[in-house]
Amino acid sequence: MNKPAVAAQPQVENWDPIWSQVRREAEEVSAAEPALGGFLYASILSHSRFEDAVIHRLARRLQHAVLDPGLIHKTFHESLEQDPTLGEDFRADAMAWIQRDPACDRLIEPLIYFKGYHALQTHRIGHRLWKAGRKDFALYLQSLVSRFLQVDIHPAARIGRGIMIDHATGIVIGETAVVGDNCSLLHAVTLGGSGNEHGDRHPKIGRGVMIGAGAKILGNIKVGDCARIAAGSVVLKDIPARRTVAGVPAREIGDNTCPEPALTMDQFVPGEDVHGDDDS
């Protein structure tokens, strides 16, 4: 007797709420701005995954006449296949923008418009290439990002997940720098060396650190978790966790006014003269 046929099980795809939201927003923009319809179709609606849309957007922003346009796209996809966790990084960073940037109302915005997001995701791919021994391609990507986006992150730098680089112009992060998860950096921040020394020479930033615009952190020093560095500060020595520093050179001026300043973007600095005792 023949056995009864077994009904085929339906193919169930994992639902991606971030990708679903991005697609919905793209459709809304296309309807409101028909002139952008082709751009949004090519950038978002023609893709099946968030990762593919990110890679497409990065490759388009970094197109260079000297290099075959398809080569960057192909290399980025190869990196994603070798390390699928890149997709988790892409999503965590996008969520950082929507949660922390009051000017960002939609998930589509970092993906399509924000060069800080584009520079950061390109660095993530370049870092994988660097670790895989493809250092020249990684350095070439660094040079493209520096040229087109005004952000200079060495591909060897180690950067955690859930990072927001707001505005981004003038960001410099050196070769041996480390940035922990859930940090927020504003424009013109430098994580640099303090001279021409070799070896491990750049800052180590803990988790949840808030770094204000124009701050310079120089040398192989440590910044503790959830510390806050006021805008324009020059930091030359270690900072304990959950402390606020300000000034040139920076000095401690008290505990944080909130437990996680990078998540709340709290840049409040207690009202005191951090530049000295000049009463003029």
Secondary structure by P-SEA (a helix, b strand, c coil): ccccccccccccccccaaaaaaaaaaaaaaaacccaaaaaaacccccccaaaaaaaaaaaaacccccccaaaaaaaaaaaaaccaaaaaaaaaaaaaaacccccccccccccccaaaaaaaaaaaaaaaaaacaaaaaaaaaaaaaacccbbbccccccccccccccccbbbbcccbbbccbbbbccccccccccccccccbbbbccbbbbccbbbbbcbbbbccbbbbccbbbbcccccccbbbbcccbbbcccccccccccccccccccccccccccc
